[in-house]
Amino acid sequence: MKKIILSAIIMLTIGTGKAQTKVYQGSSSYISDAICNLNNNKVFKKTSIYTSEVICNIERNKIFKGSSTYSSDQLYTISDGKVYKGNSSYTSDIVMTIKDGKIYNKTSTYTSDVIATIKDGEFSPSEGEFSGSKGEISGSEGEF
């Protein structure tokens, strides 16, 4: 689930939430290896586009569970380069930091804590965990 949320956050930060983007397992690009896809600011299971299979919904700087936009279903908030749990703005609730085109684990900005890099609208993985370009992202089962 964290990988899918990370994908949603990346799409939100590079502004491709409206375009369809597929997320694959490992370095695969086979449709059978699709983990999820992003379309119209929603993250769907595998290759589905059915409303009943929405994993999360992206609205402005907020990520919600399923198709919901209720505050009680808010998973994350992105504010000032920080990704917070739920509707929080407390430092202890920071899940990721986005700075200078890099996504870091929690509040860190150390090179060793880079989860991913965003450059020229393309997502580049840290340590081979994710890779992608041209509207497609590949991912492994590792979590951050």
NUTI-964035 format. One record per atom (N, C-alpha, C): residue number from 1; residue in one letter; chain; x, z, y. Coordinates in pm, 1 decimal, always signed. Atoms other than C-alpha are relative to their C-alpha. Layout:
! NUTI-964035
    nr   rest   kette         xx         zz         yy
   NUM      a       A          X          Z          Y
...
This chain:
! NUTI-964035
    nr   rest   kette         xx         zz         yy
     1      m       A      +81.5       +0.0     -119.4
     1      m       A       +0.0       +0.0       +0.0
     1      m       A      +85.9       +0.0     +125.9
     2      k       A      -86.1       -3.8     -117.0
     2      k       A     +283.6      +79.4     +241.2
     2      k       A      +54.4     -137.9      +33.2
     3      k       A      -52.1     +135.1      -21.2
     3      k       A     +420.3     -271.7     +193.0
     3      k       A     -103.9      -86.9      +70.0
     4      i       A     +106.9      +77.5      -61.5
     4      i       A      +84.1     -421.4     +286.1
     4      i       A      -18.6      +42.8     +145.1
     5      i       A      +12.1      -50.1     -136.4
     5      i       A      +57.7     -198.8     +593.1
     5      i       A     +118.6      -46.5      +83.1
     6      l       A     -117.7      +50.4      -69.8
     6      l       A     +414.7     -293.7     +688.3
     6      l       A      -20.7     -146.2      +38.2
     7      s       A      +28.8     +140.8      -29.5
     7      s       A     +311.6     -659.6     +664.9
     7      s       A      -96.7      -12.9     +116.1
     8      a       A      +98.2       +3.2     -108.7
     8      a       A      +14.4     -591.7     +890.9
     8      a       A      +66.1      +34.8     +133.0
     9      i       A      -69.6      -40.6     -120.9
     9      i       A     +237.3     -416.3    +1143.5
     9      i       A      +90.5     -111.8      +50.1
    10      i       A      -86.7     +111.7      -38.1
    10      i       A     +482.4     -704.8    +1140.8
    10      i       A      -81.2     -112.2      +62.3
    11      m       A      +85.2     +105.4      -54.7
    11      m       A     +203.2     -955.3    +1196.4
    11      m       A      -51.4      +37.9     +137.6
    12      l       A      +46.6      -48.2     -128.7
    12      l       A      +74.9     -742.3    +1481.0
    12      l       A     +109.5      -11.8     +105.0
    13      t       A     -109.0       +3.1      -96.6
    13      t       A     +416.9     -722.9    +1645.7
    13      t       A      +47.9     -140.6      +32.9
    14      i       A      -43.9     +136.4      -30.8
    14      i       A     +495.7    -1095.1    +1616.4
    14      i       A     -116.3      -89.9      +37.0
    15      g       A     +115.1      +72.2      -51.0
    15      g       A     +143.3    -1200.7    +1705.3
    15      g       A      -54.5     -109.8      -87.9
    16      t       A      +54.3     +104.5      +87.1
    16      t       A      +44.4    -1403.0    +1398.9
    16      t       A     -119.6      +49.0      -80.1
    17      g       A     +114.7      -55.2      +69.6
    17      g       A     -256.9    -1195.6    +1298.5
    17      g       A     -115.2      -98.0      -14.8
    18      k       A     +109.3      +97.3       +6.6
    18      k       A     -490.6    -1490.5    +1364.7
    18      k       A      +27.8     -109.1     -103.2
    19      a       A      -35.2     +105.2      +96.0
    19      a       A     -302.0    -1738.7    +1143.1
    19      a       A       +0.5      +57.5     -141.2
    20      q       A       -5.1      -48.8     +137.9
    20      q       A     -322.1    -1716.2     +764.5
    20      q       A     +145.5      +11.5      -43.1
    21      t       A     -135.5      -29.0      +45.8
    21      t       A       -7.3    -1560.4     +622.4
    21      t       A       -9.1      +65.9     -135.1
    22      k       A       +2.1      -56.0     +134.5
    22      k       A      +59.6    -1487.0     +257.0
    22      k       A     +120.2      +91.7      -19.9
    23      v       A     -106.4      -93.6      +35.5
    23      v       A     +266.4    -1195.3     +124.4
    23      v       A      +17.4       -8.5     -150.8
    24      y       A      -27.8      +20.4     +142.2
    24      y       A     +435.1    -1254.9     -213.8
    24      y       A      +85.4     +112.0      -55.8
    25      q       A      -83.5      -95.7      +70.5
    25      q       A     +596.5    -1027.6     -470.0
    25      q       A     +138.8      -60.2      -19.6
    26      g       A     -137.5      +45.9      +17.4
    26      g       A     +976.2    -1052.6     -485.8
    26      g       A      +31.9     -120.1      +85.8
    27      s       A      -36.0     +120.3      -75.1
    27      s       A    +1119.4    -1387.0     -378.4
    27      s       A      -88.1     -117.5      -40.6
    28      s       A      +90.7     +103.1      +48.8
    28      s       A     +833.8    -1578.3     -538.1
    28      s       A      -80.5      -63.1     +113.0
    29      s       A      +96.8      +63.0      -90.2
    29      s       A     +612.5    -1826.2     -357.9
    29      s       A     -114.5      -59.1      -82.5
    30      y       A     +110.4      +42.5      +86.1
    30      y       A     +375.1    -1879.5     -651.1
    30      y       A     -127.1      +73.7      +40.2
    31      i       A     +127.5      -57.5      -40.2
    31      i       A      +11.1    -1819.2     -565.8
    31      i       A      -38.8     +117.9      -90.2
    32      s       A      +32.1     -109.0      +92.9
    32      s       A      -20.3    -1597.9     -876.2
    32      s       A      +76.3     +128.2      +33.7
    33      d       A      -79.1     -116.2      -40.1
    33      d       A     +241.4    -1363.5     -722.1
    33      d       A      -37.0      +52.0     +138.4
    34      a       A      +42.6      -46.3     -132.3
    34      a       A      +54.2    -1316.8     -393.8
    34      a       A      -45.8     +145.0       -8.2
    35      i       A      +38.7     -140.3       -9.0
    35      i       A      +19.1     -948.3     -303.5
    35      i       A     -122.1      +12.6      +90.0
    36      c       A     +109.6       -1.7      -94.4
    36      c       A     -208.6    -1005.5       -7.2
    36      c       A      +14.5     -119.2      +93.9
    37      n       A      -11.3     +101.8     -103.1
    37      n       A     -283.6    -1246.8     +274.2
    37      n       A      -64.7      +53.2     +126.7
    38      l       A      +50.1      -43.1     -129.6
    38      l       A     -347.2    -1196.7     +643.4
    38      l       A      -71.7     -117.6      +63.8
    39      n       A      +79.3     +106.5      -59.2
    39      n       A     -620.4    -1397.0     +812.1
    39      n       A      -95.3      +62.8     +101.4
    40      n       A      +88.9      -50.6     -106.0
    40      n       A     -804.5    -1336.9    +1140.2
    40      n       A       +8.1     +150.8      +17.2
    41      n       A      -27.4     -142.4      -22.4
    41      n       A     -648.6     -993.1    +1187.2
    41      n       A      -48.1      +91.3     -112.5
    42      k       A      +38.2      -79.4     +116.5
    42      k       A     -753.5     -876.8     +840.3
    42      k       A      +99.2      -26.4     -113.2
    43      v       A      -86.0      +12.9     +116.5
    43      v       A     -538.1     -812.1     +533.0
    43      v       A      -90.4       +1.4     -122.4
    44      f       A      +83.8      +15.8     +118.2
    44      f       A     -707.2     -934.6     +212.2
    44      f       A      +82.6      +19.0     -126.8
    45      k       A      -64.9       -9.0     +130.7
    45      k       A     -625.4     -865.4     -154.9
    45      k       A      +41.7     -138.5      -46.3
    46      k       A      -54.2     +123.6      +60.2
    46      k       A     -410.8    -1135.2     -316.6
    46      k       A      -29.4     -122.6      +85.8
    47      t       A      +29.1     +122.3      -77.0
    47      t       A     -543.9    -1476.9     -204.3
    47      t       A     -144.9       -5.0      +46.1
    48      s       A     +142.3       -6.1      -32.9
    48      s       A     -901.2    -1365.5     -138.8
    48      s       A      -25.0      -18.0     +149.2
    49      i       A      +46.9       +2.5     -138.9
    49      i       A    -1091.2    -1433.1     +181.2
    49      i       A     -138.8      +64.2       +8.1
    50      y       A     +130.7      -65.7       +4.5
    50      y       A    -1398.9    -1232.0      +76.8
    50      y       A       +3.5     +132.0      +76.9
    51      t       A       +9.3     -121.5      -80.6
    51      t       A    -1507.8     -955.2     +311.2
    51      t       A       +9.3     +125.7      -84.7
    52      s       A       -2.6     -116.9      +87.6
    52      s       A    -1545.4     -718.0      +17.4
    52      s       A     +141.3      +35.2      -46.2
    53      e       A     -138.1      -23.1      +44.7
    53      e       A    -1171.1     -749.0      -50.9
    53      e       A      +97.6      +18.1     +115.8
    54      v       A      -86.5      -29.3     -114.6
    54      v       A    -1037.5     -657.6     +293.9
    54      v       A      +68.3     +133.6      -24.3
    55      i       A      -78.0     -123.0      +18.3
    55      i       A     -759.7     -398.4     +260.7
    55      i       A       +7.1      +77.7     +130.6
    56      c       A       -3.1      -63.9     -130.8
    56      c       A     -719.0     -328.0     +630.0
    56      c       A      -28.6     -102.2     +108.8
    57      n       A      +42.8      +79.3     -113.6
    57      n       A     -824.8     -456.6     +968.8
    57      n       A      +89.4      +36.7     +118.4
    58      i       A      -87.2      -24.3     -114.6
    58      i       A     -601.6     -495.8    +1275.3
    58      i       A      -79.9      -28.9     +126.9
    59      e       A      +70.3      +18.6     -127.0
    59      e       A     -760.5     -444.2    +1615.9
    59      e       A      +85.5      +59.0     +111.2
    60      r       A      -92.1      -35.4     -107.7
    60      r       A     -539.1     -435.6    +1924.1
    60      r       A     +123.6      +67.5      -58.3
    61      n       A     -119.1      -69.2      +49.1
    61      n       A     -273.8     -173.4    +1846.1
    61      n       A      -33.5      +99.1     -111.5
    62      k       A      +44.4      -92.6     +103.0
    62      k       A     -467.8       -4.6    +1564.9
    62      k       A      -22.7      -71.5     -132.6
    63      i       A      +22.8      +53.2     +134.3
    63      i       A     -485.2      -58.8    +1189.2
    63      i       A      -99.9      +92.4      -69.4
    64      f       A     +109.5      -74.8      +61.2
    64      f       A     -803.5      +47.8    +1009.2
    64      f       A      -11.2      -31.4     -148.5
    65      k       A      +24.8      +18.5     +142.2
    65      k       A     -896.3      +90.9     +642.5
    65      k       A     -116.0      -98.2      -18.0
    66      g       A     +104.5      +98.1      +28.6
    66      g       A    -1100.0     -200.7     +503.9
    66      g       A      -39.1      -79.7     +123.5
    67      s       A      +50.8      +75.1     -114.8
    67      s       A    -1316.6     -387.2     +755.5
    67      s       A      -42.2      +91.3     +114.4
    68      s       A      +46.8      -99.6      -95.5
    68      s       A    -1387.8      -67.5     +946.7
    68      s       A      +74.3       -6.4     +133.0
    69      t       A      -64.3      -23.2     -129.6
    69      t       A    -1317.0       -4.9    +1312.6
    69      t       A      -36.5     +140.0      +48.9
    70      y       A      +32.9     -138.1      -34.2
    70      y       A    -1435.9     +358.1    +1303.9
    70      y       A     +127.8      +81.8      +13.0
    71      s       A     -119.6      -81.8      -21.9
    71      s       A    -1186.1     +611.5    +1435.2
    71      s       A      +35.0      +83.8     -122.8
    72      s       A      -27.7      -79.1     +120.1
    72      s       A    -1222.8     +813.2    +1112.9
    72      s       A      +71.0      -81.9     -108.2
    73      d       A      -65.5      +88.7      +96.5
    73      d       A    -1090.7     +509.8     +919.3
    73      d       A     +130.6      -58.3      +52.4
    74      q       A     -123.3      +51.8      -58.7
    74      q       A     -789.1     +450.9    +1142.2
    74      q       A     +119.7      +48.1      -79.8
    75      l       A     -118.5      -33.4      +78.6
    75      l       A     -470.1     +436.8     +935.0
    75      l       A     +122.1      +21.7      +88.6
    76      y       A     -118.9       -3.9      -84.1
    76      y       A     -206.4     +373.4    +1205.4
    76      y       A      -32.3      -43.1     +142.6
    77      t       A       +4.4      +41.0     -139.8
    77      t       A     -159.1     +335.6    +1581.1
    77      t       A     +140.9      -41.9      +38.3
    78      i       A     -130.6      +43.6      -50.4
    78      i       A     +123.5     +139.9    +1741.6
    78      i       A       +0.1      +20.7     +151.1
    79      s       A       -8.5      -30.3     -141.9
    79      s       A     +228.5     +268.4    +2082.5
    79      s       A     +145.6      +19.0      +40.4
    80      d       A     -136.4      -13.1      -53.3
    80      d       A     +549.9     +233.4    +2281.6
    80      d       A     +108.2      -15.3     -105.7
    81      g       A     -100.3      +28.3     +101.2
    81      g       A     +740.0      +92.1    +1985.5
    81      g       A       +0.9      +96.6     -116.9
    82      k       A       +9.8      -96.0     +110.3
    82      k       A     +632.3     +369.4    +1749.0
    82      k       A     -128.1      -25.9      -78.3
    83      v       A     +116.7      +12.1      +86.1
    83      v       A     +393.6     +350.0    +1452.7
    83      v       A      -34.8     +141.8      -45.2
    84      y       A      +45.9     -135.0      +28.4
    84      y       A     +193.2     +672.0    +1417.0
    84      y       A     -105.8       -0.3     -109.7
    85      k       A     +107.5      -17.9      +97.9
    85      k       A      -27.8     +797.6    +1133.6
    85      k       A     -131.1      +18.0      +76.1
    86      g       A     +132.8      -16.8      -57.4
    86      g       A     -397.0     +768.2    +1219.5
    86      g       A       -4.1      -24.7     +149.3
    87      n       A      +14.9      +12.0     -144.8
    87      n       A     -483.2     +820.6    +1584.6
    87      n       A      +98.0      +92.3      +72.2
    88      s       A      -94.3      -97.9      -52.3
    88      s       A     -190.8    +1056.3    +1638.4
    88      s       A      +95.8      -61.4     +101.5
    89      s       A     -109.2      +40.0      -88.4
    89      s       A      +70.9    +1041.7    +1910.5
    89      s       A     +110.0     +106.3       -4.4
    90      y       A     -100.5     -104.1      +18.7
    90      y       A     +278.7    +1334.4    +1781.0
    90      y       A     +124.8      -57.4      -65.9
    91      t       A     -127.4      +44.4      +55.1
    91      t       A     +645.5    +1277.3    +1704.4
    91      t       A       +7.4      +22.3     -150.5
    92      s       A       -4.8      -30.7     +143.4
    92      s       A     +600.8    +1438.1    +1362.3
    92      s       A      -80.9      -99.3      -83.2
    93      d       A      +83.3      +97.7      +70.3
    93      d       A     +349.4    +1161.9    +1272.9
    93      d       A      +52.3     -143.1      +10.3
    94      i       A      -58.0     +134.4      -10.2
    94      i       A     +582.4     +867.9    +1342.9
    94      i       A      +42.5      -47.4     -138.5
    95      v       A      -31.2      +58.9     +129.8
    95      v       A     +607.2     +642.9    +1035.3
    95      v       A     +113.6     -100.6      +14.7
    96      m       A     -100.9     +103.4      -26.2
    96      m       A     +821.6     +365.0    +1186.6
    96      m       A      +25.9       -9.5     +148.8
    97      t       A      -36.6      +28.6     -138.6
    97      t       A    +1004.0     +277.5    +1507.4
    97      t       A      +34.9     -147.5       +8.6
    98      i       A      -27.9     +142.2      -22.1
    98      i       A    +1012.6      -79.8    +1639.1
    98      i       A      +81.5      -10.3     +129.1
    99      k       A      -88.1       +6.7     -116.5
    99      k       A    +1305.5     -147.2    +1873.5
    99      k       A      +95.1     -117.9      -13.5
   100      d       A      -93.2     +113.4       -5.8
   100      d       A    +1503.0     -457.9    +1971.4
   100      d       A      -11.7      -91.1     -122.2
   101      g       A      +22.7      +92.6     +110.7
   101      g       A    +1344.7     -670.1    +1697.7
   101      g       A      +26.1      +58.5     -137.8
   102      k       A      -23.5      -64.4     +128.7
   102      k       A    +1411.1     -415.7    +1423.6
   102      k       A     -107.3     +106.3      -24.1
   103      i       A      +94.3     -103.7      +39.1
   103      i       A    +1175.7     -187.1    +1232.6
   103      i       A      +77.8     +104.3      -78.4
   104      y       A      -76.8     -110.1      +57.9
   104      y       A    +1327.8     +151.4    +1147.9
   104      y       A      -92.4      +99.3      -70.1
   105      n       A      +73.7     -105.0      +69.4
   105      n       A    +1217.0     +427.8     +912.3
   105      n       A      -17.0     +120.7      +92.5
   106      k       A      +38.2     -118.6      -79.0
   106      k       A    +1040.9     +714.5    +1095.1
   106      k       A      +51.1      -10.3     +143.2
   107      t       A      -44.6       -0.4     -139.8
   107      t       A    +1205.4     +806.4    +1429.7
   107      t       A     +143.0      -51.8      +16.2
   108      s       A     -139.7      +42.8       -1.8
   108      s       A    +1548.9     +674.8    +1338.4
   108      s       A      +19.4     -132.9      +72.3
   109      t       A      -42.6     +131.1      -49.6
   109      t       A    +1728.7     +393.2    +1516.8
   109      t       A     +140.8      -30.8      -51.1
   110      y       A     -129.9      +24.6      +62.8
   110      y       A    +2033.5     +402.5    +1290.3
   110      y       A       -6.4     -127.8      -83.4
   111      t       A       -7.9     +124.0      +75.8
   111      t       A    +2143.2      +76.7    +1128.8
   111      t       A      -34.9      +19.9     -146.9
   112      s       A      +27.8      -26.4     +141.7
   112      s       A    +2119.1     +234.4     +783.9
   112      s       A     -148.4      +21.2      -28.2
   113      d       A     +143.2      -24.5      +16.9
   113      d       A    +1747.7     +301.5     +842.2
   113      d       A      -86.7     -119.4      +39.2
   114      v       A      +77.6     +119.7      -32.6
   114      v       A    +1644.4      -56.8     +926.3
   114      v       A      -81.9      -41.4     -121.9
   115      i       A      +89.5      +44.9     +106.3
   115      i       A    +1341.2     -156.7     +716.9
   115      i       A      -10.1     -151.6       +2.7
   116      a       A      +16.9     +144.3      -15.4
   116      a       A    +1308.6     -509.1     +856.8
   116      a       A      +45.9      -42.0     +137.9
   117      t       A      -39.3      +58.3     -127.4
   117      t       A    +1417.8     -740.4    +1136.8
   117      t       A      -94.3     -114.2      +33.2
   118      i       A      +84.6     +109.0      -47.1
   118      i       A    +1196.9     -969.1    +1343.2
   118      i       A      +82.3      -77.7     +101.8
   119      k       A      -81.4      +82.0      -88.6
   119      k       A    +1378.8    -1257.9    +1508.4
   119      k       A      -67.2     -134.9      +18.9
   120      d       A      +62.4     +127.7      -32.5
   120      d       A    +1224.3    -1557.0    +1684.9
   120      d       A     -128.2      -22.0      -79.2
   121      g       A     +128.2      +12.1      +68.1
   121      g       A     +886.0    -1486.0    +1526.6
   121      g       A       +8.8       -5.7     -150.4
   122      e       A      -16.1       +0.0     +145.3
   122      e       A    +1028.8    -1469.7    +1173.9
   122      e       A      +42.8     +137.9      -45.6
   123      f       A      -26.6     -130.3      +59.2
   123      f       A    +1052.4    -1165.8     +953.1
   123      f       A     +115.1      -11.1      -96.8
   124      s       A     -115.5       +0.1      +89.7
   124      s       A    +1388.2    -1099.6     +789.5
   124      s       A      +12.9     +138.6      -62.4
   125      p       A       -0.7     -128.8      +67.6
   125      p       A    +1418.7     -827.1     +528.4
   125      p       A     +131.0      +74.4      +15.4
   126      s       A     -117.9      -82.7       +7.9
   126      s       A    +1658.2     -542.3     +513.7
   126      s       A      +34.8      +16.1     -147.2
   127      e       A      -50.6      -18.6     +136.0
   127      e       A    +1867.1     -530.6     +194.6
   127      e       A      -81.4      -75.4     -104.4
   128      g       A      +66.3      +84.8      +97.7
   128      g       A    +1672.5     -809.7      +24.2
   128      g       A     -138.1      +46.0      -42.9
   129      e       A     +130.2      -50.6      +41.2
   129      e       A    +1349.8     -613.1       +5.6
   129      e       A     -111.7      -96.6      +34.7
   130      f       A      +97.9      +99.5      -40.9
   130      f       A    +1148.5     -872.9     +196.1
   130      f       A      +75.3     -121.6      +52.0
   131      s       A      -56.9     +117.5      -64.1
   131      s       A    +1219.3    -1229.0     +305.0
   131      s       A     -112.6      -93.5      +37.8
   132      g       A     +107.0      +93.0      -33.8
   132      g       A    +1023.8    -1497.2     +477.3
   132      g       A      +25.4      -79.7     +125.8
   133      s       A       +1.4      +82.5     -119.2
   133      s       A     +968.8    -1764.9     +736.4
   133      s       A     -119.3      -92.3       -9.6
   134      k       A     +105.9     +101.2       -2.3
   134      k       A     +717.2    -2030.9     +833.3
   134      k       A     -134.3      +55.2      -46.5
   135      g       A     +131.9      -54.0      +28.4
   135      g       A     +415.0    -1802.0     +806.5
   135      g       A      -16.7      +62.0     -137.3
   136      e       A      +11.9      -64.0     +131.1
   136      e       A     +492.7    -1661.5     +462.9
   136      e       A     +102.1     +111.2      -11.1
   137      i       A      -88.0     -114.2      +19.9
   137      i       A     +644.6    -1328.1     +367.8
   137      i       A       +5.4      +30.8     -148.1
   138      s       A      -13.7      -39.6     +139.6
   138      s       A     +782.8    -1235.2      +28.0
   138      s       A      +42.5     +144.3       -4.1
   139      g       A      -35.0     -141.8       +6.0
   139      g       A     +811.3     -874.6      -78.6
   139      g       A      +21.7      +48.4     -141.7
   140      s       A      -20.7      -62.2     +129.9
   140      s       A     +931.9     -658.4     -361.2
   140      s       A      -87.8     +124.0       -8.7
   141      e       A      +83.8     -117.2      +18.0
   141      e       A     +762.4     -350.0     -499.5
   141      e       A      +60.1     +125.8      +60.5
   142      g       A      -61.9     -117.0      -59.3
   142      g       A    +1002.5     -115.0     -319.0
   142      g       A      -80.3      +52.8     +117.7
   143      e       A      +68.6      -60.0     -112.1
   143      e       A     +862.7     +128.9      -62.6
   143      e       A     +102.9      +57.5      +94.3
   144      f       A      -90.4      -57.8      -97.9
   144      f       A    +1016.4     +264.6     +254.4
   144      f       A      -36.0     +143.9      +22.7
